[in-house]
Amino acid sequence: MEVEFHPEAAAEFTAASVYYEEEVPGLGGAFITELERVAELIKQHPFIGSQIDEIFHRVVLARFPFSVIYCLEGEKLLIVAVAHQRRKPGYWRGRLGR
């Protein structure tokens, strides 16, 4: 299964990793490692995340206040958001044009 990031999710991922690295050297790398671990877990077990609705699932990162929001599109796993848990819930819903 192919894993793809929505462009805005990729931007959120980059911004968070840069922020953490600026705050504490090495923490940005730890964030990247954790997100990669979760992406691989989802890739191997696509329905492991809690179901948000009929389309979207969520997996909460360990150690960081972020969730990976994703959906399945055929044989592709699309990460729609790397959402900070304090952001407005559902802000990412319009990203698929649905």
Gaussian input, Z-matrix of N, CA and C with variables (Angstrom, degrees):
# hf/3-21g

backbone

0 1
 N
 C     1     B1
 C     2     B2     1     A1
 N     3     B3     2     A2     1     D1
 C     4     B4     3     A3     2     D2
 C     5     B5     4     A4     3     D3
 N     6     B6     5     A5     4     D4
 C     7     B7     6     A6     5     D5
 C     8     B8     7     A7     6     D6
 N     9     B9     8     A8     7     D7
 C    10    B10     9     A9     8     D8
 C    11    B11    10    A10     9     D9
 N    12    B12    11    A11    10    D10
 C    13    B13    12    A12    11    D11
 C    14    B14    13    A13    12    D12
 N    15    B15    14    A14    13    D13
 C    16    B16    15    A15    14    D14
 C    17    B17    16    A16    15    D15
 N    18    B18    17    A17    16    D16
 C    19    B19    18    A18    17    D17
 C    20    B20    19    A19    18    D18
 N    21    B21    20    A20    19    D19
 C    22    B22    21    A21    20    D20
 C    23    B23    22    A22    21    D21
 N    24    B24    23    A23    22    D22
 C    25    B25    24    A24    23    D23
 C    26    B26    25    A25    24    D24
 N    27    B27    26    A26    25    D25
 C    28    B28    27    A27    26    D26
 C    29    B29    28    A28    27    D27
 N    30    B30    29    A29    28    D28
 C    31    B31    30    A30    29    D29
 C    32    B32    31    A31    30    D30
 N    33    B33    32    A32    31    D31
 C    34    B34    33    A33    32    D32
 C    35    B35    34    A34    33    D33
 N    36    B36    35    A35    34    D34
 C    37    B37    36    A36    35    D35
 C    38    B38    37    A37    36    D36
 N    39    B39    38    A38    37    D37
 C    40    B40    39    A39    38    D38
 C    41    B41    40    A40    39    D39
 N    42    B42    41    A41    40    D40
 C    43    B43    42    A42    41    D41
 C    44    B44    43    A43    42    D42
 N    45    B45    44    A44    43    D43
 C    46    B46    45    A45    44    D44
 C    47    B47    46    A46    45    D45
 N    48    B48    47    A47    46    D46
 C    49    B49    48    A48    47    D47
 C    50    B50    49    A49    48    D48
 N    51    B51    50    A50    49    D49
 C    52    B52    51    A51    50    D50
 C    53    B53    52    A52    51    D51
 N    54    B54    53    A53    52    D52
 C    55    B55    54    A54    53    D53
 C    56    B56    55    A55    54    D54
 N    57    B57    56    A56    55    D55
 C    58    B58    57    A57    56    D56
 C    59    B59    58    A58    57    D57
 N    60    B60    59    A59    58    D58
 C    61    B61    60    A60    59    D59
 C    62    B62    61    A61    60    D60
 N    63    B63    62    A62    61    D61
 C    64    B64    63    A63    62    D62
 C    65    B65    64    A64    63    D63
 N    66    B66    65    A65    64    D64
 C    67    B67    66    A66    65    D65
 C    68    B68    67    A67    66    D66
 N    69    B69    68    A68    67    D67
 C    70    B70    69    A69    68    D68
 C    71    B71    70    A70    69    D69
 N    72    B72    71    A71    70    D70
 C    73    B73    72    A72    71    D71
 C    74    B74    73    A73    72    D72
 N    75    B75    74    A74    73    D73
 C    76    B76    75    A75    74    D74
 C    77    B77    76    A76    75    D75
 N    78    B78    77    A77    76    D76
 C    79    B79    78    A78    77    D77
 C    80    B80    79    A79    78    D78
 N    81    B81    80    A80    79    D79
 C    82    B82    81    A81    80    D80
 C    83    B83    82    A82    81    D81
 N    84    B84    83    A83    82    D82
 C    85    B85    84    A84    83    D83
 C    86    B86    85    A85    84    D84
 N    87    B87    86    A86    85    D85
 C    88    B88    87    A87    86    D86
 C    89    B89    88    A88    87    D87
 N    90    B90    89    A89    88    D88
 C    91    B91    90    A90    89    D89
 C    92    B92    91    A91    90    D90
 N    93    B93    92    A92    91    D91
 C    94    B94    93    A93    92    D92
 C    95    B95    94    A94    93    D93
 N    96    B96    95    A95    94    D94
 C    97    B97    96    A96    95    D95
 C    98    B98    97    A97    96    D96
 N    99    B99    98    A98    97    D97
 C   100   B100    99    A99    98    D98
 C   101   B101   100   A100    99    D99
 N   102   B102   101   A101   100   D100
 C   103   B103   102   A102   101   D101
 C   104   B104   103   A103   102   D102
 N   105   B105   104   A104   103   D103
 C   106   B106   105   A105   104   D104
 C   107   B107   106   A106   105   D105
 N   108   B108   107   A107   106   D106
 C   109   B109   108   A108   107   D107
 C   110   B110   109   A109   108   D108
 N   111   B111   110   A110   109   D109
 C   112   B112   111   A111   110   D110
 C   113   B113   112   A112   111   D111
 N   114   B114   113   A113   112   D112
 C   115   B115   114   A114   113   D113
 C   116   B116   115   A115   114   D114
 N   117   B117   116   A116   115   D115
 C   118   B118   117   A117   116   D116
 C   119   B119   118   A118   117   D117
 N   120   B120   119   A119   118   D118
 C   121   B121   120   A120   119   D119
 C   122   B122   121   A121   120   D120
 N   123   B123   122   A122   121   D121
 C   124   B124   123   A123   122   D122
 C   125   B125   124   A124   123   D123
 N   126   B126   125   A125   124   D124
 C   127   B127   126   A126   125   D125
 C   128   B128   127   A127   126   D126
 N   129   B129   128   A128   127   D127
 C   130   B130   129   A129   128   D128
 C   131   B131   130   A130   129   D129
 N   132   B132   131   A131   130   D130
 C   133   B133   132   A132   131   D131
 C   134   B134   133   A133   132   D132
 N   135   B135   134   A134   133   D133
 C   136   B136   135   A135   134   D134
 C   137   B137   136   A136   135   D135
 N   138   B138   137   A137   136   D136
 C   139   B139   138   A138   137   D137
 C   140   B140   139   A139   138   D138
 N   141   B141   140   A140   139   D139
 C   142   B142   141   A141   140   D140
 C   143   B143   142   A142   141   D141
 N   144   B144   143   A143   142   D142
 C   145   B145   144   A144   143   D143
 C   146   B146   145   A145   144   D144
 N   147   B147   146   A146   145   D145
 C   148   B148   147   A147   146   D146
 C   149   B149   148   A148   147   D147
 N   150   B150   149   A149   148   D148
 C   151   B151   150   A150   149   D149
 C   152   B152   151   A151   150   D150
 N   153   B153   152   A152   151   D151
 C   154   B154   153   A153   152   D152
 C   155   B155   154   A154   153   D153
 N   156   B156   155   A155   154   D154
 C   157   B157   156   A156   155   D155
 C   158   B158   157   A157   156   D156
 N   159   B159   158   A158   157   D157
 C   160   B160   159   A159   158   D158
 C   161   B161   160   A160   159   D159
 N   162   B162   161   A161   160   D160
 C   163   B163   162   A162   161   D161
 C   164   B164   163   A163   162   D162
 N   165   B165   164   A164   163   D163
 C   166   B166   165   A165   164   D164
 C   167   B167   166   A166   165   D165
 N   168   B168   167   A167   166   D166
 C   169   B169   168   A168   167   D167
 C   170   B170   169   A169   168   D168
 N   171   B171   170   A170   169   D169
 C   172   B172   171   A171   170   D170
 C   173   B173   172   A172   171   D171
 N   174   B174   173   A173   172   D172
 C   175   B175   174   A174   173   D173
 C   176   B176   175   A175   174   D174
 N   177   B177   176   A176   175   D175
 C   178   B178   177   A177   176   D176
 C   179   B179   178   A178   177   D177
 N   180   B180   179   A179   178   D178
 C   181   B181   180   A180   179   D179
 C   182   B182   181   A181   180   D180
 N   183   B183   182   A182   181   D181
 C   184   B184   183   A183   182   D182
 C   185   B185   184   A184   183   D183
 N   186   B186   185   A185   184   D184
 C   187   B187   186   A186   185   D185
 C   188   B188   187   A187   186   D186
 N   189   B189   188   A188   187   D187
 C   190   B190   189   A189   188   D188
 C   191   B191   190   A190   189   D189
 N   192   B192   191   A191   190   D190
 C   193   B193   192   A192   191   D191
 C   194   B194   193   A193   192   D192
 N   195   B195   194   A194   193   D193
 C   196   B196   195   A195   194   D194
 C   197   B197   196   A196   195   D195
 N   198   B198   197   A197   196   D196
 C   199   B199   198   A198   197   D197
 C   200   B200   199   A199   198   D198
 N   201   B201   200   A200   199   D199
 C   202   B202   201   A201   200   D200
 C   203   B203   202   A202   201   D201
 N   204   B204   203   A203   202   D202
 C   205   B205   204   A204   203   D203
 C   206   B206   205   A205   204   D204
 N   207   B207   206   A206   205   D205
 C   208   B208   207   A207   206   D206
 C   209   B209   208   A208   207   D207
 N   210   B210   209   A209   208   D208
 C   211   B211   210   A210   209   D209
 C   212   B212   211   A211   210   D210
 N   213   B213   212   A212   211   D211
 C   214   B214   213   A213   212   D212
 C   215   B215   214   A214   213   D213
 N   216   B216   215   A215   214   D214
 C   217   B217   216   A216   215   D215
 C   218   B218   217   A217   216   D216
 N   219   B219   218   A218   217   D217
 C   220   B220   219   A219   218   D218
 C   221   B221   220   A220   219   D219
 N   222   B222   221   A221   220   D220
 C   223   B223   222   A222   221   D221
 C   224   B224   223   A223   222   D222
 N   225   B225   224   A224   223   D223
 C   226   B226   225   A225   224   D224
 C   227   B227   226   A226   225   D225
 N   228   B228   227   A227   226   D226
 C   229   B229   228   A228   227   D227
 C   230   B230   229   A229   228   D228
 N   231   B231   230   A230   229   D229
 C   232   B232   231   A231   230   D230
 C   233   B233   232   A232   231   D231
 N   234   B234   233   A233   232   D232
 C   235   B235   234   A234   233   D233
 C   236   B236   235   A235   234   D234
 N   237   B237   236   A236   235   D235
 C   238   B238   237   A237   236   D236
 C   239   B239   238   A238   237   D237
 N   240   B240   239   A239   238   D238
 C   241   B241   240   A240   239   D239
 C   242   B242   241   A241   240   D240
 N   243   B243   242   A242   241   D241
 C   244   B244   243   A243   242   D242
 C   245   B245   244   A244   243   D243
 N   246   B246   245   A245   244   D244
 C   247   B247   246   A246   245   D245
 C   248   B248   247   A247   246   D246
 N   249   B249   248   A248   247   D247
 C   250   B250   249   A249   248   D248
 C   251   B251   250   A250   249   D249
 N   252   B252   251   A251   250   D250
 C   253   B253   252   A252   251   D251
 C   254   B254   253   A253   252   D252
 N   255   B255   254   A254   253   D253
 C   256   B256   255   A255   254   D254
 C   257   B257   256   A256   255   D255
 N   258   B258   257   A257   256   D256
 C   259   B259   258   A258   257   D257
 C   260   B260   259   A259   258   D258
 N   261   B261   260   A260   259   D259
 C   262   B262   261   A261   260   D260
 C   263   B263   262   A262   261   D261
 N   264   B264   263   A263   262   D262
 C   265   B265   264   A264   263   D263
 C   266   B266   265   A265   264   D264
 N   267   B267   266   A266   265   D265
 C   268   B268   267   A267   266   D266
 C   269   B269   268   A268   267   D267
 N   270   B270   269   A269   268   D268
 C   271   B271   270   A270   269   D269
 C   272   B272   271   A271   270   D270
 N   273   B273   272   A272   271   D271
 C   274   B274   273   A273   272   D272
 C   275   B275   274   A274   273   D273
 N   276   B276   275   A275   274   D274
 C   277   B277   276   A276   275   D275
 C   278   B278   277   A277   276   D276
 N   279   B279   278   A278   277   D277
 C   280   B280   279   A279   278   D278
 C   281   B281   280   A280   279   D279
 N   282   B282   281   A281   280   D280
 C   283   B283   282   A282   281   D281
 C   284   B284   283   A283   282   D282
 N   285   B285   284   A284   283   D283
 C   286   B286   285   A285   284   D284
 C   287   B287   286   A286   285   D285
 N   288   B288   287   A287   286   D286
 C   289   B289   288   A288   287   D287
 C   290   B290   289   A289   288   D288
 N   291   B291   290   A290   289   D289
 C   292   B292   291   A291   290   D290
 C   293   B293   292   A292   291   D291

   B1=1.4530
   B2=1.5296
   B3=1.2886
   B4=1.4617
   B5=1.5358
   B6=1.3281
   B7=1.4627
   B8=1.5217
   B9=1.3231
   B10=1.4653
   B11=1.5253
   B12=1.3210
   B13=1.4610
   B14=1.5180
   B15=1.3137
   B16=1.4615
   B17=1.5260
   B18=1.3324
   B19=1.4735
   B20=1.5298
   B21=1.3206
   B22=1.4682
   B23=1.5285
   B24=1.3229
   B25=1.4688
   B26=1.5260
   B27=1.3269
   B28=1.4676
   B29=1.5246
   B30=1.3278
   B31=1.4672
   B32=1.5289
   B33=1.3249
   B34=1.4719
   B35=1.5293
   B36=1.3109
   B37=1.4687
   B38=1.5238
   B39=1.3158
   B40=1.4651
   B41=1.5216
   B42=1.3263
   B43=1.4672
   B44=1.5265
   B45=1.3269
   B46=1.4643
   B47=1.5202
   B48=1.3292
   B49=1.4657
   B50=1.5280
   B51=1.3233
   B52=1.4666
   B53=1.5260
   B54=1.3248
   B55=1.4652
   B56=1.5292
   B57=1.3285
   B58=1.4636
   B59=1.5246
   B60=1.3157
   B61=1.4638
   B62=1.5221
   B63=1.3271
   B64=1.4659
   B65=1.5243
   B66=1.3269
   B67=1.4643
   B68=1.5300
   B69=1.3149
   B70=1.4699
   B71=1.5231
   B72=1.3327
   B73=1.4667
   B74=1.5397
   B75=1.3118
   B76=1.4523
   B77=1.5213
   B78=1.3210
   B79=1.4658
   B80=1.5292
   B81=1.3148
   B82=1.4640
   B83=1.5178
   B84=1.3183
   B85=1.4634
   B86=1.5107
   B87=1.3308
   B88=1.4639
   B89=1.5292
   B90=1.3289
   B91=1.4659
   B92=1.5269
   B93=1.3255
   B94=1.4663
   B95=1.5243
   B96=1.3241
   B97=1.4625
   B98=1.5209
   B99=1.3333
   B100=1.4689
   B101=1.5212
   B102=1.3161
   B103=1.4571
   B104=1.5283
   B105=1.3136
   B106=1.4673
   B107=1.5281
   B108=1.3321
   B109=1.4582
   B110=1.5278
   B111=1.3281
   B112=1.4597
   B113=1.5292
   B114=1.3293
   B115=1.4710
   B116=1.5270
   B117=1.3233
   B118=1.4716
   B119=1.5323
   B120=1.3222
   B121=1.4599
   B122=1.5277
   B123=1.3234
   B124=1.4652
   B125=1.5293
   B126=1.3118
   B127=1.4688
   B128=1.5320
   B129=1.3211
   B130=1.4567
   B131=1.5337
   B132=1.3384
   B133=1.4712
   B134=1.5367
   B135=1.3227
   B136=1.4695
   B137=1.5274
   B138=1.3216
   B139=1.4624
   B140=1.5267
   B141=1.3314
   B142=1.4561
   B143=1.5324
   B144=1.3055
   B145=1.4640
   B146=1.5128
   B147=1.3205
   B148=1.4599
   B149=1.5259
   B150=1.3210
   B151=1.4543
   B152=1.5195
   B153=1.3357
   B154=1.4616
   B155=1.5240
   B156=1.3228
   B157=1.4593
   B158=1.5232
   B159=1.3161
   B160=1.4596
   B161=1.5276
   B162=1.3240
   B163=1.4661
   B164=1.5286
   B165=1.3182
   B166=1.4585
   B167=1.5278
   B168=1.3429
   B169=1.4618
   B170=1.5337
   B171=1.3442
   B172=1.4625
   B173=1.5263
   B174=1.3376
   B175=1.4667
   B176=1.5258
   B177=1.3127
   B178=1.4627
   B179=1.5233
   B180=1.3304
   B181=1.4585
   B182=1.5295
   B183=1.3204
   B184=1.4584
   B185=1.5218
   B186=1.2980
   B187=1.4649
   B188=1.5259
   B189=1.3081
   B190=1.4645
   B191=1.5243
   B192=1.3458
   B193=1.4703
   B194=1.5295
   B195=1.3160
   B196=1.4603
   B197=1.5098
   B198=1.3264
   B199=1.4559
   B200=1.5159
   B201=1.3215
   B202=1.4560
   B203=1.5249
   B204=1.3226
   B205=1.4576
   B206=1.5188
   B207=1.3341
   B208=1.4569
   B209=1.5168
   B210=1.3293
   B211=1.4519
   B212=1.5193
   B213=1.2985
   B214=1.4565
   B215=1.5217
   B216=1.3140
   B217=1.4619
   B218=1.5196
   B219=1.3180
   B220=1.4564
   B221=1.5172
   B222=1.3239
   B223=1.4704
   B224=1.5295
   B225=1.3277
   B226=1.4586
   B227=1.5247
   B228=1.3272
   B229=1.4538
   B230=1.5249
   B231=1.3178
   B232=1.4594
   B233=1.5196
   B234=1.3364
   B235=1.4618
   B236=1.5215
   B237=1.3210
   B238=1.4600
   B239=1.5222
   B240=1.3352
   B241=1.4678
   B242=1.5312
   B243=1.3208
   B244=1.4574
   B245=1.5269
   B246=1.3340
   B247=1.4602
   B248=1.5222
   B249=1.3313
   B250=1.4626
   B251=1.5193
   B252=1.3040
   B253=1.4562
   B254=1.5217
   B255=1.3190
   B256=1.4684
   B257=1.5363
   B258=1.3255
   B259=1.4632
   B260=1.5129
   B261=1.3070
   B262=1.4603
   B263=1.5346
   B264=1.3173
   B265=1.4695
   B266=1.5279
   B267=1.3031
   B268=1.4587
   B269=1.5161
   B270=1.3249
   B271=1.4697
   B272=1.5244
   B273=1.3022
   B274=1.4590
   B275=1.5276
   B276=1.3078
   B277=1.4759
   B278=1.5212
   B279=1.2857
   B280=1.4616
   B281=1.5168
   B282=1.2979
   B283=1.4650
   B284=1.5259
   B285=1.2978
   B286=1.4630
   B287=1.5282
   B288=1.3089
   B289=1.4520
   B290=1.5159
   B291=1.3264
   B292=1.4692
   B293=1.4934
   A1=108.70
   A2=115.43
   A3=122.28
   A4=109.46
   A5=116.39
   A6=122.18
   A7=107.98
   A8=115.66
   A9=121.02
   A10=108.87
   A11=116.15
   A12=121.85
   A13=109.22
   A14=116.62
   A15=120.69
   A16=105.76
   A17=120.01
   A18=120.18
   A19=114.05
   A20=117.59
   A21=119.36
   A22=111.56
   A23=117.29
   A24=120.49
   A25=109.93
   A26=116.27
   A27=120.24
   A28=110.29
   A29=116.84
   A30=120.86
   A31=110.94
   A32=117.48
   A33=121.00
   A34=110.53
   A35=115.97
   A36=122.24
   A37=110.22
   A38=116.41
   A39=121.24
   A40=111.14
   A41=116.99
   A42=120.93
   A43=111.32
   A44=116.91
   A45=120.11
   A46=110.86
   A47=117.43
   A48=119.31
   A49=111.07
   A50=117.63
   A51=121.29
   A52=109.84
   A53=117.12
   A54=121.22
   A55=110.85
   A56=116.64
   A57=119.65
   A58=111.67
   A59=117.19
   A60=120.10
   A61=111.20
   A62=117.25
   A63=121.01
   A64=111.42
   A65=116.14
   A66=120.05
   A67=111.85
   A68=115.98
   A69=121.35
   A70=107.54
   A71=117.89
   A72=119.14
   A73=111.14
   A74=115.06
   A75=121.81
   A76=113.93
   A77=116.89
   A78=120.14
   A79=111.10
   A80=117.05
   A81=120.19
   A82=110.99
   A83=116.25
   A84=120.71
   A85=112.03
   A86=116.65
   A87=120.92
   A88=110.46
   A89=116.58
   A90=120.83
   A91=110.21
   A92=116.52
   A93=121.13
   A94=110.50
   A95=116.81
   A96=121.43
   A97=111.27
   A98=116.82
   A99=120.80
   A100=111.05
   A101=117.67
   A102=119.35
   A103=110.70
   A104=117.48
   A105=120.72
   A106=110.89
   A107=117.16
   A108=121.01
   A109=110.51
   A110=115.97
   A111=120.68
   A112=110.54
   A113=117.83
   A114=120.67
   A115=110.67
   A116=117.21
   A117=120.87
   A118=110.83
   A119=116.74
   A120=121.36
   A121=110.31
   A122=116.47
   A123=120.83
   A124=109.90
   A125=116.31
   A126=120.79
   A127=110.46
   A128=117.30
   A129=121.72
   A130=112.71
   A131=116.39
   A132=122.16
   A133=108.48
   A134=117.93
   A135=121.46
   A136=116.19
   A137=117.75
   A138=119.06
   A139=112.79
   A140=116.38
   A141=120.91
   A142=112.03
   A143=117.03
   A144=120.67
   A145=112.03
   A146=115.14
   A147=118.68
   A148=108.63
   A149=115.62
   A150=120.74
   A151=109.27
   A152=115.14
   A153=121.21
   A154=109.48
   A155=115.72
   A156=123.05
   A157=107.26
   A158=118.42
   A159=120.65
   A160=113.31
   A161=118.58
   A162=122.26
   A163=112.30
   A164=117.45
   A165=122.40
   A166=114.16
   A167=113.89
   A168=123.22
   A169=108.37
   A170=114.95
   A171=119.96
   A172=109.78
   A173=114.52
   A174=121.39
   A175=106.43
   A176=116.76
   A177=122.52
   A178=108.41
   A179=116.08
   A180=120.67
   A181=110.12
   A182=115.90
   A183=120.70
   A184=107.24
   A185=117.97
   A186=124.97
   A187=114.60
   A188=118.80
   A189=121.98
   A190=109.58
   A191=117.78
   A192=120.31
   A193=112.59
   A194=116.50
   A195=122.55
   A196=109.81
   A197=114.76
   A198=122.56
   A199=108.40
   A200=115.76
   A201=121.84
   A202=105.97
   A203=115.71
   A204=122.11
   A205=106.92
   A206=116.98
   A207=119.31
   A208=111.34
   A209=114.05
   A210=121.41
   A211=108.42
   A212=115.43
   A213=121.39
   A214=108.08
   A215=114.79
   A216=121.07
   A217=107.05
   A218=116.16
   A219=120.86
   A220=109.82
   A221=116.62
   A222=122.14
   A223=111.80
   A224=116.95
   A225=121.27
   A226=109.78
   A227=114.89
   A228=122.31
   A229=106.12
   A230=117.06
   A231=121.59
   A232=109.65
   A233=115.75
   A234=120.82
   A235=106.43
   A236=115.01
   A237=122.45
   A238=111.59
   A239=116.68
   A240=119.84
   A241=110.16
   A242=114.54
   A243=123.26
   A244=102.03
   A245=114.44
   A246=122.29
   A247=112.19
   A248=115.38
   A249=119.87
   A250=107.25
   A251=117.36
   A252=121.07
   A253=114.05
   A254=117.38
   A255=119.71
   A256=113.11
   A257=116.65
   A258=119.30
   A259=109.35
   A260=114.68
   A261=120.98
   A262=109.72
   A263=117.93
   A264=120.13
   A265=111.94
   A266=115.74
   A267=120.93
   A268=116.06
   A269=118.45
   A270=121.02
   A271=112.16
   A272=117.92
   A273=125.13
   A274=112.94
   A275=118.71
   A276=122.16
   A277=114.42
   A278=120.16
   A279=122.11
   A280=114.14
   A281=118.25
   A282=120.89
   A283=114.35
   A284=117.55
   A285=119.54
   A286=111.84
   A287=116.95
   A288=120.62
   A289=113.21
   A290=115.64
   A291=120.00
   A292=110.94
   D1=133.87
   D2=179.42
   D3=-85.47
   D4=139.39
   D5=176.22
   D6=-108.45
   D7=129.31
   D8=179.62
   D9=-131.75
   D10=142.10
   D11=175.64
   D12=-99.62
   D13=132.46
   D14=168.17
   D15=-60.30
   D16=144.13
   D17=-178.22
   D18=-53.45
   D19=-38.60
   D20=179.46
   D21=-71.19
   D22=-32.80
   D23=175.88
   D24=-67.69
   D25=-39.68
   D26=177.19
   D27=-62.31
   D28=-40.25
   D29=178.12
   D30=-65.30
   D31=-39.88
   D32=177.53
   D33=-63.64
   D34=-42.35
   D35=179.04
   D36=-60.68
   D37=-48.32
   D38=-179.87
   D39=-63.22
   D40=-47.25
   D41=-178.47
   D42=-60.51
   D43=-42.19
   D44=-179.37
   D45=-67.16
   D46=-42.40
   D47=-178.81
   D48=-66.79
   D49=-37.68
   D50=176.96
   D51=-65.26
   D52=-45.64
   D53=179.01
   D54=-57.19
   D55=-50.52
   D56=-178.85
   D57=-62.43
   D58=-38.85
   D59=-179.95
   D60=-66.21
   D61=-36.98
   D62=177.89
   D63=-68.90
   D64=-33.95
   D65=-179.43
   D66=-73.11
   D67=-46.41
   D68=-178.25
   D69=-143.60
   D70=112.71
   D71=179.38
   D72=-53.80
   D73=131.49
   D74=-178.22
   D75=96.40
   D76=-22.32
   D77=-178.24
   D78=-71.50
   D79=-32.98
   D80=175.72
   D81=-62.17
   D82=-41.53
   D83=176.62
   D84=-63.88
   D85=-38.22
   D86=177.72
   D87=-64.85
   D88=-37.98
   D89=177.19
   D90=-63.65
   D91=-45.67
   D92=178.56
   D93=-59.75
   D94=-46.11
   D95=179.72
   D96=-59.84
   D97=-43.32
   D98=179.98
   D99=-65.33
   D100=-42.66
   D101=179.79
   D102=-66.62
   D103=-39.20
   D104=176.71
   D105=-63.69
   D106=-38.55
   D107=178.03
   D108=-62.20
   D109=-45.57
   D110=-179.45
   D111=-66.47
   D112=-41.37
   D113=178.52
   D114=-60.63
   D115=-41.20
   D116=178.62
   D117=-67.09
   D118=-39.73
   D119=177.58
   D120=-61.31
   D121=-45.13
   D122=179.16
   D123=-65.21
   D124=-39.86
   D125=179.29
   D126=-59.78
   D127=-42.12
   D128=-179.29
   D129=-76.39
   D130=-30.80
   D131=-176.85
   D132=-136.61
   D133=78.12
   D134=-171.39
   D135=-57.97
   D136=-23.72
   D137=-176.98
   D138=-102.76
   D139=18.57
   D140=-178.87
   D141=-70.93
   D142=-30.33
   D143=-177.63
   D144=-72.08
   D145=154.58
   D146=176.43
   D147=-70.10
   D148=138.56
   D149=-176.65
   D150=-80.22
   D151=127.11
   D152=178.47
   D153=-85.94
   D154=-45.66
   D155=177.26
   D156=-154.47
   D157=-160.06
   D158=-176.67
   D159=-70.67
   D160=-13.20
   D161=-176.49
   D162=-113.11
   D163=-45.85
   D164=-168.08
   D165=-101.13
   D166=148.04
   D167=175.22
   D168=-126.98
   D169=162.09
   D170=-178.85
   D171=-138.42
   D172=138.35
   D173=170.86
   D174=-126.68
   D175=129.00
   D176=179.68
   D177=-86.71
   D178=133.63
   D179=177.37
   D180=-72.54
   D181=148.08
   D182=172.55
   D183=-81.03
   D184=140.66
   D185=172.46
   D186=77.93
   D187=-18.76
   D188=-178.11
   D189=-124.66
   D190=144.24
   D191=-177.77
   D192=-82.54
   D193=56.05
   D194=-179.00
   D195=-131.18
   D196=152.72
   D197=172.61
   D198=-122.35
   D199=146.34
   D200=172.39
   D201=-97.77
   D202=119.00
   D203=177.70
   D204=-101.55
   D205=128.22
   D206=-175.43
   D207=-146.03
   D208=165.31
   D209=173.38
   D210=-144.92
   D211=165.00
   D212=178.57
   D213=-105.00
   D214=132.64
   D215=175.93
   D216=-126.95
   D217=90.90
   D218=-175.75
   D219=66.25
   D220=-121.64
   D221=179.07
   D222=-94.10
   D223=13.97
   D224=-177.96
   D225=-114.13
   D226=137.28
   D227=173.16
   D228=-100.17
   D229=115.44
   D230=-178.20
   D231=-104.55
   D232=116.91
   D233=174.16
   D234=-85.01
   D235=112.83
   D236=-173.36
   D237=-87.21
   D238=-31.99
   D239=-178.36
   D240=-154.64
   D241=146.42
   D242=166.33
   D243=-111.86
   D244=87.70
   D245=-164.50
   D246=-96.63
   D247=123.36
   D248=172.46
   D249=-66.68
   D250=138.66
   D251=-174.11
   D252=-70.35
   D253=-10.28
   D254=177.34
   D255=-97.74
   D256=-2.71
   D257=176.50
   D258=-75.52
   D259=161.36
   D260=178.88
   D261=-56.03
   D262=124.82
   D263=-179.63
   D264=-58.70
   D265=137.88
   D266=175.72
   D267=76.92
   D268=7.96
   D269=-178.48
   D270=-57.88
   D271=-23.21
   D272=-174.81
   D273=-88.59
   D274=-5.98
   D275=-172.66
   D276=-56.80
   D277=-32.68
   D278=-177.23
   D279=-79.44
   D280=0.36
   D281=-174.49
   D282=-70.74
   D283=-18.50
   D284=179.24
   D285=-101.16
   D286=-0.46
   D287=-179.78
   D288=70.67
   D289=24.77
   D290=179.76
   D291=-104.38

